[in-house]
Structures are given as structure tokens and as C-alpha cells.
Amino acid sequence: MILAVVVSSFSQILLKKSANKEHENLIKEYLNPYVIIGYGMMVVSTILMILAYHKIEYKNGPVIESLGYLLIMFLSFLFFKEPITKKKICGNLLILLGIFIFYV
């Protein structure tokens, strides 16, 4: 399931990379390598998630998936040089707090 979250996070980075580019026309906006690979990775992530739910308890799934928000924050910093602001840190700390409360 963690692999599914990682794949999903990287696919979102690819889709954002495509969204940040100027495209000549509507077809090239939606049919370019970043979009095709990004959505392909989303399909792979979905399949991995389905397979993972056969092995773990259902209550743990959403908790593990929420860790994707943390990963996306760091990937956005690495690939897009987006600043990690106080609001982002507070939001991610709330996610971690929710995970902690869920398991305690």
C-alpha cells in the first residue's frame, strides 16, 4: 500500500509538471507524455491499492493513504522548488496528529 501511495504521489507530480507548461492546443495539453504516464501511474496505483486491501485491515487504508500528502509536500519542494510554508507544516502536522489519535 505504501508503494501505491508513492506511485500516486509521483503521478501527481507529473500531472502538475504538465499543467505548468504552455501547450500549443487542447489535444497536446491532454495527450502529452507527462499526462499519459501520470494517468498510467494512477491506474497502477489503483491496482496496487486494490491488491493491498486484500492483505490489510480496511481501517488502516485511509490512514496510510493520507501519508501521500506529506510525500507530495516534499516532492513539490524537490521538483518545483515550492516553499514549505508554516501553513503546509501545520496542515501536515494535523494529518500526523490525526493518525496518532486514530491509533491510540
QUIHUFEN-V349929 format. One record per backbone hydrogen bond with DSSP energy under -1.0 kcal/mol. NH is the residue of the N-H (numbers start at 1). CO is the residue of the C=O. Records with the same first field share a line. If there is no record, write none. Layout:
NH: CO ; CO
This chain:
5: 1
6: 2
7: 3
8: 4
9: 5
10: 6
11: 7
12: 8
13: 9
14: 10
15: 11
16: 12
17: 13
18: 14
19: 15
20: 16
21: 18
29: 25
30: 26
31: 27
36: 32
37: 33
38: 34
39: 35
40: 36
41: 37
42: 38
43: 39
44: 40
45: 41
46: 42
47: 43
48: 44
49: 45
50: 46
51: 47
52: 48
53: 49
55: 52
56: 52
60: 57
64: 60
65: 61
66: 62
67: 64
68: 65
69: 66
71: 67
72: 68
73: 69
74: 70
75: 71
76: 72
77: 73
78: 74
79: 75
80: 76
82: 76
85: 83
89: 85
90: 86
91: 87
92: 88
93: 89
94: 90
95: 91
96: 92
97: 93
98: 94
99: 95
100: 96
101: 97
102: 98
103: 99
104: 100
